[in-house]
Amino acid sequence: MSSLNPMTRKKERIDALAESTAGPSRGGGQVAEAGKVAGGEGTSLLASAWKRLRRNPAFWIGAVLTGLVVLLAIFAPWLAPHDPAARVLIDKVSSANNPVPGPEPGSPLGADGSPFGRDLLSRLIWGSRQTLQIGFLATIGGFIGGLILGTLAGAFGGWIDSAIMRVVDVMLSIPSILLATAIATLYGRASNNTLIVAIAIVQIPIFARLLRGSMLAQRHSDHVLAARALGVKQRAIVLRHMLPNSLAPILVQATLVLATSIIDAAGLTFIGLGAVTDDSPEWGQMLGSRQTQSLFDTFPHLAFWPAACIIVTALGFTLLGESLREALDPKSRR
């Protein structure tokens, strides 16, 4: 029997040891392909976030509440028993000298407390559309403004960053409802457009500061450094690499800001800074007009129903936003 080369014998011993420790392998007795881990397939960020969300009761509560309110606003013309401006109970108000006729067939909640005898339930349903419209448009306006300022501050830094952030700090130092009130009163005539602009300006600093922080974190990431090393222009780096990867926390924050916008809109319309006429009802305006007539002591349900609608809507968006933030935040992952 011929002797084997020492290097050959050493290689055979290593192969035999590898086969014995690897166990059954594929490929006719060959060692299994290296670099593969059983069950080690990766999952995307959205897939892992959804896996946590579906186990979170707060997410489902928030999703159900917001879904119901949105559907109520969309289908208000078909769900409301009457036109919100129709004087369906005016005869009851006049004949009985009663400012708030009680429930009756076709008007489950009775009249709204106005001298016109309008249906309260119809006005609550239509009020969801008006309230959500103000909240959504104000949030979109604040998002766009914050997107512009945050991108400029986070992408370029230097004196641009310092100037923008000092303005943002001044705006954040003023209470939001006070700042929104001051902006709304600058207009000569109160309207819902005034509310949208005022609330949007108040929300801009929140989005700007959050986006600026995300952009600063992206400036030193590996893919941005690689793009700079390859000679990619600054504009392309900001728009294609930094900004898309910084938007996730901003979109989650928009859900939380929407709840704040709805509360701010209700507060401003309550003090009379909304639309002058109440033909298109809004929940805060319904509270304000009935409070002016001093009807809450005798008919507390006139305050309960609009306030409950505001609270439930704001709670739904808050729970939804907090659940999304926890699901997408790497620090809160379990």
Sequence and secondary structure as in RCSB ss.txt:
>XXXX:A:sequence
MSSLNPMTRKKERIDALAESTAGPSRGGGQVAEAGKVAGGEGTSLLASAWKRLRRNPAFWIGAVLTGLVVLLAIF
APWLAPHDPAARVLIDKVSSANNPVPGPEPGSPLGADGSPFGRDLLSRLIWGSRQTLQIGFLATIGGFIGGLILG
TLAGAFGGWIDSAIMRVVDVMLSIPSILLATAIATLYGRASNNTLIVAIAIVQIPIFARLLRGSMLAQRHSDHVL
AARALGVKQRAIVLRHMLPNSLAPILVQATLVLATSIIDAAGLTFIGLGAVTDDSPEWGQMLGSRQTQSLFDTFP
HLAFWPAACIIVTALGFTLLGESLREALDPKSRR
>XXXX:A:secstr
     HHHHHHHHHHHHHHHHH S TTTS    TT  TT     HHHHHHHHHTT HHHHHHHHHHHHHHHHHHT
HHHH SS TT  TTHHHHHHTT SS   BTTBTT B SSTT  BHHHHHHHHHHHHHHHHHHHHHHHHHHHHHHH
HHHHHH HHHHHHHHHHHHHHHTS HHHHHHHHHHTSSS  HHHHHHHHHHHHHHHHHHHHHHHHHHHHTSHHHH
HHHHTT  HHHIIIIIITGGGHHHHHHHHHHHHHHHHHHHHHHHHTT S SS SS  HHHHHHHHHHTT TTT T
HHHHHHHHHHHHHHHHHHHHHHHHHHHH GGG  
